[in-house]
Amino acid sequence: MNEKNDLKRLIKLTGERAKLDAKANGSYVVYKDHSDKLVKEYYDGTKQFLKENDSEHV
């Protein structure tokens, strides 16, 4: 098996699980998108883009 592809798959699954947990708990997840911006995504799908220095308060 290709370890790099396995790792990418596990990272993706972890992110999907975090979104499911946020939905179940009425919370949010924070991640960097493909354009390297910080995103706070709420359980209902609403996204808020954060400034880099806002990450200390997330």
N, C-alpha and C positions, 0 to 999 in steps of 0.2 A: 504494500500500500504506500501511497505517497503521503508522507508525514505532513507536508505543507498543506495539502488539500484537506487532510483530516483535521488539522488545527483550524483552518478557516471555517470548516463545517461546524466544529465545536463552538467557535466564537459566535457564529451566526445563531446556532441553537440557544446559546446562553442569552443572547440579546432578545430572542423571541420569547424565551421563558421569563425574562425580566418584564417584558411588556405584558404578558399574561398575568404575572403577579401584581403588577401595577393596576391592571384592570380589576382584578379580584379585590384589591384593597383600596380602590379609589385614590390611587397615588399617581406617581409619574416616574419616568426614567430620564436620565441625562446621558447624552452621548455626543460624539463628534460625527457629523455627516461627511459625505464624500468630498465636500468643498472645505473641510476642516473647520466648520463652524460648530460651536456648542449649541445643542438643541435640548430643550426641556419638553418632553412629549408626555401629555397627560393621558389618563386612561381612556378618555373619550376621543382621542386622536388629535386634539388641539396641540399645536406646536408653538413654542415660544423660543426665539433665538436669543441667546445670552451673549453678553460681552465677555471677553476672556477673563476680566477681573471679577465678574459675577460668580465665577466657579467656586470661590471660597465660601459662598453663602448658600450653596445648593445642598 
